[in-house]
Each structure stands twice: as C-alpha cells, then as structure tokens.
Amino acid sequence: MAYDQKLAHRIRHRLSGLPNVEEKEMMGGLTFMVNGKMCAGIIKDALMCRIDPEFHDLALEKQGCRTMDFTHRPMRGYVLVDESGMHSDKDFDYWINLALEFNKKAKASRKKKK
C-alpha cells in the first residue's frame, strides 16, 4: 500500500487512548475505524475524513479540502485534505475532531453475508 506513513503515525497518535479504534487497509490506503465505523484515513498523501454531510459544503471552503471522489463520483460526507489544510496541529486536530464528532451519530456499514 502506498500511503503517507508519517500521516498514518500522526493519526495513530491523535486517536491513541480512544476506545474501539481499528486500522484497516482498504481503498488503496489506510482507514481508521472508530466504534466499527469509518472515521478517518489516508489515500496516498491526503487525509480522508468522514464528516457530517450537512457540513460538507462549508468544509470545502477550508484550505486544502476537496470532496472525495475515489470512485470518480463525488461522495458527500467524505472529504480529502491535502498538506496545506492540515499543516499545523490546530488544523489537523480540526479535521480529526470533525470526523470524531460525526462518528458519534454515523451509521455503521452493513456487514456482508458470507
């Protein structure tokens, strides 16, 4: 998997101490699940955050933020943040906190039957 290892460490450090955090390699990157729900992750060198879809348009006004379109179709409630939008710890924490806040009310994906 080709994703930013420094960013992975930064996310791990920020989520350390929280219960029910799990890492999964998926989508060509790394995803951090909190309470069984996708919360944040990395695609190449961008921070992926699952945020409240109602806040999506406002988030796009922030430096370095764009809509996630991993499958070539925009995914409302999922954003990618490049280095310019998370350079400082304050900016990085903003995005992680936004994802953690939404995680509290987000629904978990259905488990596929085997």
C-alpha positions as CSV (number, residue, x, y, z in Angstrom):
1,M,0.0,0.0,0.0
2,A,1.3,3.4,-1.0
3,Y,0.2,5.9,1.6
4,D,1.9,8.5,3.7
5,Q,3.4,6.7,6.7
6,K,4.1,10.0,8.6
7,L,0.4,10.9,8.3
8,A,-0.5,7.4,9.5
9,H,1.6,7.9,12.6
10,R,0.1,11.3,13.1
11,I,-3.4,9.9,13.0
12,R,-2.5,6.9,15.2
13,H,-1.0,9.3,17.8
14,R,-4.1,11.5,17.8
15,L,-6.5,8.6,18.2
16,S,-4.4,6.8,20.8
17,G,-6.3,6.5,24.1
18,L,-9.7,6.3,22.4
19,P,-11.5,3.0,22.8
20,N,-12.5,0.8,19.8
21,V,-10.0,2.1,17.2
22,E,-9.1,-0.3,14.5
23,E,-6.9,0.1,11.4
24,K,-7.8,-1.4,8.1
25,E,-6.0,-1.3,4.8
26,M,-8.6,-0.5,2.1
27,M,-9.2,1.7,-0.9
28,G,-5.5,1.6,-1.6
29,G,-4.8,3.3,1.7
30,L,-5.3,3.1,5.4
31,T,-8.6,3.5,7.2
32,F,-9.2,4.2,10.9
33,M,-12.4,2.7,12.2
34,V,-13.8,4.1,15.4
35,N,-16.6,2.1,17.1
36,G,-16.9,-0.1,13.9
37,K,-17.4,2.9,11.7
38,M,-15.1,4.5,9.1
39,C,-13.8,7.8,10.7
40,A,-10.6,8.9,9.0
41,G,-7.9,7.6,6.8
42,I,-5.3,8.2,4.2
43,I,-5.4,7.9,0.5
44,K,-1.9,8.5,-0.9
45,D,-0.8,11.6,1.0
46,A,-4.3,13.1,1.7
47,L,-6.2,12.9,5.0
48,M,-9.7,11.4,4.4
49,C,-12.4,12.4,6.9
50,R,-15.9,11.2,7.2
51,I,-17.9,14.2,8.2
52,D,-21.5,15.2,8.6
53,P,-22.9,15.6,5.1
54,E,-24.8,18.7,6.2
55,F,-21.4,20.3,6.9
56,H,-19.8,19.2,3.6
57,D,-20.2,22.5,1.6
58,L,-18.8,24.5,4.5
59,A,-15.8,22.2,4.8
60,L,-15.0,22.6,1.2
61,E,-14.3,26.3,1.9
62,K,-11.4,25.4,4.1
63,Q,-7.8,25.4,2.8
64,G,-6.8,22.2,1.1
65,C,-10.2,20.4,1.3
66,R,-11.9,18.7,-1.6
67,T,-14.7,16.2,-2.0
68,M,-13.6,12.6,-2.0
69,D,-14.3,11.1,-5.4
70,F,-12.3,7.9,-5.1
71,T,-14.7,6.0,-7.4
72,H,-14.9,9.0,-9.8
73,R,-18.2,10.1,-8.3
74,P,-18.3,12.7,-5.5
75,M,-19.1,11.3,-2.1
76,R,-21.0,13.8,0.1
77,G,-19.8,13.5,3.7
78,Y,-16.3,12.3,2.7
79,V,-13.5,14.9,2.2
80,L,-9.8,14.7,1.4
81,V,-7.5,17.3,2.9
82,D,-4.1,17.9,1.5
83,E,-1.0,19.0,3.4
84,S,-1.9,22.7,3.0
85,G,-5.1,22.1,5.0
86,M,-3.5,20.2,7.9
87,H,0.0,21.7,8.2
88,S,-0.4,22.9,11.8
89,D,-1.5,20.7,14.7
90,K,-4.5,23.0,15.1
91,D,-5.7,22.4,11.6
92,F,-5.0,18.7,11.8
93,D,-7.0,18.5,15.1
94,Y,-9.8,20.4,13.5
95,W,-10.3,17.7,10.8
96,I,-9.9,14.8,13.2
97,N,-12.3,16.3,15.7
98,L,-14.9,16.9,12.9
99,A,-14.6,13.2,11.9
100,L,-14.9,12.1,15.5
101,E,-17.9,14.3,16.2
102,F,-19.8,12.8,13.2
103,N,-18.7,9.3,14.1
104,K,-20.9,9.5,17.2
105,K,-24.0,9.7,15.0
106,A,-22.8,7.9,11.9
107,K,-24.3,4.6,11.0
108,A,-22.0,1.6,10.5
109,S,-21.9,-0.1,7.2
110,R,-23.9,-3.3,6.8
111,K,-21.8,-6.4,7.2
112,K,-21.8,-8.5,4.1
113,K,-23.1,-12.1,4.5
114,K,-20.6,-14.8,3.8
